[in-house]
Amino acid sequence: MILIAGETGTLGRRVVRLLTARGHAVRILTRDPAHAAALADYGVEIVTGDVRDPGAVARAMVGVHTVISAIQGFSGTGGNSPQAVDHVGNGILMRAAREAEVEHFVLVSI
């Protein structure tokens, strides 16, 4: 299972489409499942949660061998700053991946 955070952005959606087209099992972690609903057509598993919530991130890690982070906080709205999302969120993702013994962690940026 591949977990993708930041899947509703331009880059994240492309990654989801590419991986599902190649037959990979994909789970996405999203704050807004309604916004990610279109990705259900690609056969992805949708998990609701915020990368800044260690509990939600830990739950999303179950059974995952690869994490892809495409999150970004450059929009700067509602507390979504680069510090809060890019730094804190990726830190939480990395710690949870290490604790879950995830094999690969990929950080992508556009």
C-alpha positions in Angstrom: 0.0 0.0 0.0 1.2 3.5 -0.9 0.1 6.4 1.2 -0.1 9.8 -0.4 -0.5 13.0 1.5 -1.2 16.2 -0.5 -3.1 14.2 -3.2 -5.7 17.0 -4.0 -3.1 19.4 -5.4 -1.8 19.5 -8.9 1.2 17.3 -8.3 -0.5 14.9 -5.9 -3.3 14.1 -8.3 -0.8 13.3 -11.1 1.0 11.0 -8.7 -2.3 9.2 -7.8 -3.2 8.8 -11.4 0.2 7.4 -12.4 0.4 4.9 -9.5 -3.2 3.6 -9.9 -2.7 3.3 -13.7 0.3 1.0 -12.9 -1.8 -1.1 -10.6 -0.5 0.1 -7.2 -2.8 0.1 -4.2 -3.1 3.7 -3.1 -4.4 5.3 0.1 -4.8 9.0 0.4 -4.8 11.1 3.6 -6.9 14.1 3.2 -8.5 16.8 5.4 -11.5 17.1 3.0 -12.8 13.8 1.7 -15.4 15.6 -0.4 -12.6 17.4 -2.2 -10.9 14.1 -2.8 -14.0 12.2 -3.8 -13.2 12.3 -7.5 -10.1 10.2 -6.8 -12.4 7.4 -5.7 -12.9 6.7 -9.4 -9.2 5.6 -9.5 -9.9 3.0 -6.8 -8.0 4.7 -4.0 -8.8 4.3 -0.3 -9.6 7.7 1.2 -8.7 8.3 4.9 -9.7 11.5 6.6 -7.1 13.3 8.6 -4.6 16.2 8.8 -0.8 15.7 8.5 -0.5 17.8 11.6 -2.5 15.2 13.7 -0.2 12.4 14.8 -3.1 10.1 15.6 -4.7 10.4 12.2 -1.3 10.0 10.5 -0.5 6.9 12.5 -3.9 5.3 11.6 -3.2 6.1 7.9 0.2 4.3 8.1 -1.2 0.8 8.9 -0.1 -1.6 6.2 1.8 1.0 4.2 5.2 0.3 2.6 5.7 3.7 0.9 4.7 7.2 1.8 4.7 10.0 -0.7 4.3 13.5 0.6 3.1 16.2 -1.8 1.8 18.5 0.9 2.4 22.3 0.7 1.4 25.2 2.9 2.2 28.0 0.5 -1.4 29.1 0.2 -1.0 30.5 3.7 -4.7 30.4 4.6 -6.4 29.0 7.7 -3.1 28.3 9.5 -1.8 26.4 6.5 1.6 28.1 6.3 4.9 26.5 5.1 6.0 26.2 8.8 2.8 24.5 9.8 2.3 22.2 6.8 5.7 21.7 5.1 7.8 21.6 8.3 5.5 20.3 11.0 3.3 18.1 8.8 6.2 16.4 7.0 7.9 15.9 10.4 4.9 14.1 11.7 4.6 12.0 8.5 8.3 11.1 8.8 8.1 10.1 12.4 5.0 8.0 11.9 6.6 6.3 8.8 9.7 5.5 10.9 7.6 4.1 13.8 5.5 2.0 11.3 8.7 0.7 9.7 7.7 2.1 6.3 10.3 1.1 3.7 10.3 4.3 1.6 9.5 7.9 2.1 9.3 10.2 -0.9 9.0 14.0 -0.7 7.9 15.6 -3.9 7.6 19.3 -4.6 6.3 21.3 -7.6 
